Amino acid sequence: MSTPTPTPRNSAAFLDSPGTPFTIRDAPMPNPAANEIVIRVAAVAVNPVDAGRKELGFMIEKFPWVFGCDGT
């Protein structure tokens, strides 16, 4: 008898408006196309540019914005 595979979960750090704390909450799981893959990220980095973006809304077109694009 095989063990059922758990449904994967995806979470992200969201910024709802400039200058507010980010919140970690569930995010949609991407559905890759036939020529794409989904990579499981174990950690993300928030770099100095992200800090400025968080406080000022710099280069953010719409909210909520998902924080962090550096990952391992």
C-alpha positions, 0 to 999 in steps of 0.5 A, spaced: 500 500 500 503 506 498 503 512 502 499 518 499 503 524 496 501 530 500 499 536 496 504 541 496 504 548 499 506 555 497 507 561 501 510 568 500 512 574 504 507 579 501 507 587 502 500 590 502 502 597 501 509 601 502 512 602 509 508 596 512 510 590 515 510 584 510 506 578 512 507 571 510 501 567 507 499 562 502 500 563 495 498 560 489 502 554 487 504 555 480 502 550 474 508 549 469 507 549 462 510 543 458 516 546 457 517 549 464 519 546 471 517 549 478 523 549 483 522 548 491 525 554 494 528 553 501 530 560 503 529 567 500 534 573 501 531 580 502 537 585 499 538 592 501 534 594 494 528 590 497 528 594 503 528 600 500 522 598 495 518 596 502 519 602 505 517 607 499 514 602 494 520 603 489 518 600 482 512 596 485 507 597 480 501 594 484 500 591 491 500 586 494 507 585 492 511 578 493 517 580 497 524 577 495 526 574 488 533 571 491 533 564 493 536 558 494 
